[in-house]
Amino acid sequence: MKKSVGILGIIISLLFLSAELYLLKVIQALEMVHGQWRTNAWGYLSEPPCLIAVVITLAALLYSCYITFSSK
């Protein structure tokens, strides 16, 4: 049971991580409308809201991996 919960957590956190990384380009496009943007979309990871979201997702991914591989 714990292993299936861990696998489900891995899948969900990877989906969230891919959505967050995709949305960096969306943030860049929205800032282009206002006239000021960063040339690299990865630069938005230094902004606190984006960084906190990615760190929480990575923490959930690591915890899910721990649950999956530590359970028998």
C-alpha positions as CSV (number, residue, x, y, z in Angstrom):
1,M,0.0,0.0,0.0
2,K,2.8,2.4,0.9
3,K,4.6,1.7,-2.3
4,S,1.6,2.5,-4.5
5,V,1.1,5.8,-2.6
6,G,4.8,6.6,-3.2
7,I,4.5,5.8,-6.9
8,L,1.4,8.0,-7.1
9,G,3.2,10.8,-5.3
10,I,6.1,10.5,-7.8
11,I,3.8,10.7,-10.8
12,I,1.8,13.7,-9.4
13,S,4.9,15.6,-8.4
14,L,6.5,15.1,-11.7
15,L,3.4,16.4,-13.4
16,F,3.4,19.5,-11.2
17,L,7.1,20.0,-11.9
18,S,6.7,19.8,-15.6
19,A,3.7,22.3,-15.4
20,E,5.8,24.7,-13.3
21,L,8.7,24.6,-15.7
22,Y,6.4,25.1,-18.7
23,L,4.7,28.1,-17.0
24,L,8.1,29.9,-16.8
25,K,7.7,30.6,-20.5
26,V,4.2,31.8,-19.9
27,I,5.4,34.2,-17.2
28,Q,8.0,35.4,-19.7
29,A,5.4,35.9,-22.4
30,L,3.1,37.8,-20.0
31,E,6.0,40.1,-19.0
32,M,6.8,40.8,-22.7
33,V,3.3,42.4,-22.9
34,H,4.4,44.9,-20.2
35,G,7.7,45.7,-21.9
36,Q,10.2,44.3,-19.4
37,W,11.2,40.7,-19.4
38,R,14.2,38.4,-18.8
39,T,15.9,37.0,-21.8
40,N,16.1,33.6,-20.3
41,A,13.0,31.9,-18.9
42,W,15.1,30.0,-16.3
43,G,15.9,33.4,-14.7
44,Y,12.4,33.5,-13.2
45,L,13.4,30.7,-10.8
46,S,15.3,33.3,-8.8
47,E,12.0,35.0,-8.1
48,P,10.7,33.9,-4.6
49,P,7.2,32.6,-5.6
50,C,8.6,30.5,-8.4
51,L,11.5,29.2,-6.3
52,I,9.2,28.3,-3.4
53,A,6.8,26.4,-5.7
54,V,9.7,24.4,-7.3
55,V,11.3,23.6,-3.9
56,I,8.0,22.3,-2.5
57,T,7.5,20.2,-5.6
58,L,11.0,18.8,-5.4
59,A,10.6,18.1,-1.7
60,A,7.4,16.2,-2.4
61,L,9.2,14.2,-5.1
62,L,12.0,13.3,-2.9
63,Y,9.7,12.2,-0.1
64,S,7.7,10.1,-2.5
65,C,10.9,8.5,-3.7
66,Y,11.8,7.8,-0.1
67,I,8.4,6.2,0.6
68,T,8.5,4.1,-2.6
69,F,12.0,2.7,-2.2
70,S,12.0,2.3,1.6
71,S,8.8,0.3,1.7
72,K,8.8,-3.5,1.1
